[in-house]
Amino acid sequence: MPPGMYFMMGDNRQNREDSRYWGFVPRAIIIGRPLLKYWSFKATEEQLERAGSAHRLAWIGQVLVQLFPDTRWKRAFHVIH
């Protein structure tokens, strides 16, 4: 990696655009720093790839029903140093 450049990772699994898409980022344009991971939820690739309104409504329902058992509690509210 070139000096003064950073490799940035996206967090939106299927809809990400990050350094794999647009390359390294110069330090001069990075503003702020990460503070914490506030929520992490278990999902399969298939669930995340579905499209359409019906699938989105079904996904929202699943998240609401499975909120507590499928939340990755060890990752939630993890402070980033």
Backbone as ProteinMPNN parsed JSONL, in Angstrom:
{"seq_chain_A": "MPPGMYFMMGDNRQNREDSRYWGFVPRAIIIGRPLLKYWSFKATEEQLERAGSAHRLAWIGQVLVQLFPDTRWKRAFHVIH", "coords_chain_A": {"N_chain_A": [[0.849, -1.172, 0.0], [0.563, 2.225, -0.794], [2.391, 4.878, 0.908], [0.64, 6.956, 3.231], [-1.854, 6.334, 2.29], [-5.027, 4.656, 2.512], [-6.811, 1.578, 2.863], [-10.118, 1.154, 2.443], [-12.96, -0.359, 3.894], [-16.217, -1.448, 3.083], [-19.449, -1.707, 4.734], [-21.856, -2.715, 4.025], [-22.495, -5.244, 3.019], [-23.768, -6.567, 0.369], [-24.257, -4.27, -1.133], [-22.026, -2.638, -1.321], [-19.572, -0.167, -1.905], [-16.303, 0.179, -1.923], [-12.791, 0.271, -1.153], [-12.146, -1.881, -2.759], [-13.518, -1.345, -4.987], [-13.102, 1.427, -5.715], [-10.4, 1.912, -5.105], [-7.388, 2.91, -3.213], [-7.513, 5.302, -0.485], [-6.593, 8.643, 0.053], [-5.072, 9.909, 3.032], [-5.51, 12.592, 3.565], [-8.125, 13.216, 2.851], [-9.76, 11.951, 4.628], [-12.106, 12.239, 7.112], [-12.684, 12.501, 10.523], [-13.136, 9.597, 12.694], [-13.778, 6.089, 13.257], [-16.128, 5.189, 15.779], [-17.784, 3.251, 17.173], [-19.149, -0.097, 16.797], [-22.451, -0.471, 16.369], [-24.55, -2.318, 15.951], [-25.067, -5.686, 14.984], [-26.262, -8.176, 12.893], [-27.31, -11.516, 12.293], [-27.396, -12.953, 9.095], [-28.099, -14.694, 6.051], [-26.365, -14.972, 2.882], [-28.199, -15.339, 0.847], [-30.568, -14.236, 1.924], [-29.84, -11.552, 1.979], [-29.504, -10.944, -0.692], [-31.947, -10.974, -1.968], [-34.482, -9.304, -3.832], [-36.999, -6.741, -4.318], [-40.238, -5.557, -3.236], [-41.902, -7.286, -1.698], [-40.068, -9.131, -0.648], [-38.486, -7.401, 0.855], [-40.317, -6.51, 2.81], [-40.828, -8.974, 4.053], [-38.271, -9.448, 5.056], [-37.969, -7.337, 6.907], [-39.945, -8.104, 8.701], [-38.829, -10.548, 9.588], [-36.508, -9.62, 10.856], [-37.652, -8.135, 12.939], [-38.99, -10.173, 14.37], [-36.887, -11.925, 14.97], [-35.075, -10.353, 16.297], [-33.782, -10.352, 18.908], [-32.673, -13.07, 19.243], [-31.06, -13.304, 16.898], [-29.341, -11.158, 16.846], [-25.98, -10.268, 16.991], [-24.656, -10.253, 19.81], [-22.119, -10.063, 21.021], [-20.739, -8.468, 19.306], [-22.147, -6.135, 19.278], [-22.316, -2.69, 20.108], [-19.562, -2.408, 20.31], [-16.7, -0.773, 21.129], [-14.455, 1.002, 19.131], [-11.027, 1.231, 19.035]], "CA_chain_A": [[0.0, 0.0, 0.0], [1.371, 3.448, -0.827], [2.384, 5.66, 2.144], [-0.391, 7.985, 3.325], [-3.087, 5.859, 1.662], [-5.744, 3.689, 3.331], [-7.753, 0.67, 2.215], [-11.382, 1.327, 3.155], [-13.891, -1.476, 3.736], [-17.632, -1.145, 3.231], [-20.132, -2.557, 5.712], [-23.202, -3.006, 3.563], [-22.335, -6.512, 2.332], [-24.049, -6.699, -1.053], [-24.359, -2.968, -1.802], [-20.875, -1.845, -0.899], [-18.546, 0.368, -2.782], [-15.2, 0.494, -1.029], [-11.499, 0.291, -1.845], [-12.113, -2.915, -3.792], [-14.177, -0.736, -6.146], [-12.483, 2.693, -6.128], [-8.974, 2.014, -4.795], [-6.927, 3.46, -1.935], [-7.994, 6.642, -0.131], [-5.549, 9.452, 0.693], [-5.355, 10.325, 4.414], [-5.917, 14.001, 3.574], [-9.576, 13.406, 2.677], [-10.494, 11.202, 5.653], [-12.572, 13.124, 8.187], [-13.184, 11.765, 11.676], [-12.666, 8.238, 12.9], [-14.88, 5.249, 13.741], [-16.329, 5.215, 17.225], [-18.239, 1.96, 17.667], [-20.106, -0.909, 16.044], [-23.628, -0.383, 17.217], [-25.461, -3.45, 15.816], [-24.686, -6.71, 14.022], [-27.375, -9.119, 12.81], [-27.026, -12.69, 11.474], [-28.186, -13.115, 7.881], [-27.428, -15.454, 5.003], [-26.181, -14.235, 1.627], [-29.471, -15.431, 0.117], [-31.486, -13.243, 2.487], [-29.393, -10.21, 1.633], [-29.531, -10.747, -2.14], [-33.319, -10.899, -2.479], [-34.925, -7.968, -4.238], [-38.438, -6.566, -4.441], [-40.966, -5.066, -2.057], [-42.376, -8.401, -0.864], [-38.919, -9.658, 0.092], [-38.077, -6.396, 1.853], [-41.277, -6.583, 3.921], [-40.563, -10.229, 4.755], [-37.011, -9.272, 5.786], [-38.262, -6.482, 8.066], [-40.667, -8.967, 9.643], [-37.893, -11.488, 10.189], [-35.644, -8.883, 11.788], [-38.442, -7.813, 14.133], [-39.265, -11.4, 15.119], [-35.63, -12.54, 15.388], [-34.172, -9.295, 16.749], [-32.936, -10.73, 20.045], [-31.824, -14.252, 19.047], [-30.128, -13.201, 15.775], [-28.377, -10.067, 17.022], [-24.669, -10.745, 17.448], [-24.479, -9.407, 20.989], [-20.699, -9.846, 21.328], [-20.267, -7.395, 18.414], [-22.944, -4.909, 19.465], [-21.769, -1.626, 20.943], [-18.129, -2.621, 20.444], [-15.952, 0.472, 20.955], [-13.288, 0.845, 18.259], [-9.915, 2.035, 19.576]], "C_chain_A": [[0.9, 1.242, 0.0], [1.308, 4.205, 0.506], [1.296, 6.737, 2.098], [-1.719, 7.605, 2.688], [-3.708, 4.78, 2.548], [-6.659, 2.844, 2.462], [-9.03, 0.708, 3.032], [-12.316, 0.164, 2.855], [-15.319, -0.997, 3.955], [-18.28, -2.085, 4.233], [-21.53, -2.958, 5.264], [-23.203, -4.237, 2.666], [-22.563, -6.474, 0.832], [-24.045, -5.376, -1.803], [-23.181, -2.061, -1.479], [-20.1, -1.306, -2.088], [-17.442, 0.831, -1.845], [-13.899, 0.427, -1.819], [-11.349, -0.828, -2.864], [-12.704, -2.377, -5.086], [-13.423, 0.502, -6.637], [-11.046, 2.898, -5.692], [-8.663, 2.632, -3.433], [-7.416, 4.896, -1.751], [-6.861, 7.42, 0.52], [-5.986, 9.926, 2.08], [-5.929, 11.736, 4.464], [-7.429, 14.195, 3.421], [-10.41, 12.614, 3.675], [-10.823, 12.144, 6.795], [-13.122, 12.26, 9.313], [-12.558, 10.397, 11.815], [-13.824, 7.403, 13.432], [-14.939, 5.273, 15.263], [-16.744, 3.851, 17.759], [-19.07, 1.236, 16.625], [-21.352, -0.92, 16.908], [-24.577, -1.556, 17.087], [-24.947, -4.392, 14.755], [-25.746, -7.8, 14.069], [-27.006, -10.267, 11.884], [-27.959, -12.731, 10.273], [-27.394, -13.929, 6.876], [-27.271, -14.576, 3.766], [-27.488, -14.219, 0.834], [-30.477, -14.394, 0.623], [-31.12, -11.833, 2.061], [-29.499, -9.908, 0.139], [-30.94, -10.613, -2.71], [-33.709, -9.462, -2.783], [-36.455, -7.934, -4.289], [-39.094, -6.191, -3.129], [-41.415, -6.187, -1.129], [-41.238, -8.972, -0.032], [-38.45, -8.677, 1.155], [-39.012, -6.419, 3.065], [-41.071, -7.854, 4.734], [-39.3, -10.114, 5.597], [-37.226, -8.411, 7.034], [-38.995, -7.285, 9.13], [-39.737, -9.936, 10.344], [-36.997, -10.795, 11.201], [-36.412, -8.57, 13.073], [-38.685, -9.044, 15.004], [-37.985, -11.982, 15.713], [-34.63, -11.541, 15.963], [-33.236, -9.754, 17.862], [-32.098, -11.979, 19.798], [-30.779, -14.113, 17.93], [-29.218, -11.981, 15.828], [-27.089, -10.671, 17.552], [-24.25, -9.856, 18.614], [-23.02, -9.142, 21.33], [-20.103, -8.737, 20.452], [-20.982, -6.071, 18.658], [-22.275, -3.952, 20.444], [-20.289, -1.817, 21.253], [-17.407, -1.305, 20.139], [-14.699, 0.187, 20.136], [-12.196, 1.789, 18.76], [-9.054, 2.572, 18.478]], "O_chain_A": [[1.893, 1.288, 0.726], [0.272, 4.178, 1.171], [1.062, 7.35, 1.057], [-2.611, 8.443, 2.557], [-2.993, 4.069, 3.255], [-7.209, 3.314, 1.467], [-9.023, 0.33, 4.204], [-12.45, -0.252, 1.704], [-15.6, -0.242, 4.887], [-17.728, -3.139, 4.548], [-22.305, -3.489, 6.06], [-23.875, -4.239, 1.635], [-21.593, -6.357, 0.082], [-23.845, -5.371, -3.018], [-23.339, -0.844, -1.378], [-20.006, -1.943, -3.137], [-17.629, 1.765, -1.066], [-13.921, 0.521, -3.047], [-10.503, -0.733, -3.753], [-12.42, -2.899, -6.165], [-13.136, 0.623, -7.828], [-10.51, 3.987, -5.894], [-9.555, 2.847, -2.613], [-7.694, 5.606, -2.717], [-6.226, 6.917, 1.447], [-7.142, 10.302, 2.273], [-6.755, 12.036, 5.326], [-7.958, 15.232, 3.821], [-11.637, 12.603, 3.583], [-9.936, 12.769, 7.375], [-13.944, 11.377, 9.07], [-11.578, 10.073, 11.144], [-14.764, 7.955, 14.005], [-13.913, 5.368, 15.937], [-16.128, 3.342, 18.695], [-19.62, 1.842, 15.704], [-21.302, -1.34, 18.064], [-25.356, -1.8, 18.008], [-24.441, -3.945, 13.725], [-26.093, -8.292, 15.142], [-26.453, -10.04, 10.808], [-29.17, -12.564, 10.415], [-26.165, -13.868, 6.848], [-27.956, -13.564, 3.62], [-27.841, -13.209, 0.225], [-31.158, -13.749, -0.175], [-32.0, -11.01, 1.81], [-29.574, -8.744, -0.253], [-31.094, -10.172, -3.849], [-33.315, -8.531, -2.081], [-37.111, -8.975, -4.3], [-38.572, -6.474, -2.051], [-41.32, -6.057, 0.092], [-41.415, -9.265, 1.151], [-38.056, -9.089, 2.246], [-38.557, -6.356, 4.207], [-41.13, -7.822, 5.963], [-39.252, -10.618, 6.719], [-36.711, -8.736, 8.104], [-38.702, -7.164, 10.319], [-39.838, -10.13, 11.556], [-36.755, -11.326, 12.285], [-35.877, -8.724, 14.17], [-38.597, -8.969, 16.229], [-37.997, -12.479, 16.839], [-33.45, -11.863, 16.099], [-32.024, -9.563, 17.768], [-30.907, -11.969, 20.11], [-29.721, -14.737, 18.004], [-28.397, -11.794, 14.931], [-27.115, -11.497, 18.464], [-23.579, -8.84, 18.429], [-22.708, -8.086, 21.88], [-19.089, -8.138, 20.809], [-20.479, -5.011, 18.287], [-21.739, -4.363, 21.474], [-19.817, -1.437, 22.325], [-17.494, -0.787, 19.026], [-13.968, -0.762, 20.42], [-12.415, 2.993, 18.892], [-8.075, 3.268, 18.746]]}, "name": "protein", "num_of_chains": 1, "seq": "MPPGMYFMMGDNRQNREDSRYWGFVPRAIIIGRPLLKYWSFKATEEQLERAGSAHRLAWIGQVLVQLFPDTRWKRAFHVIH"}
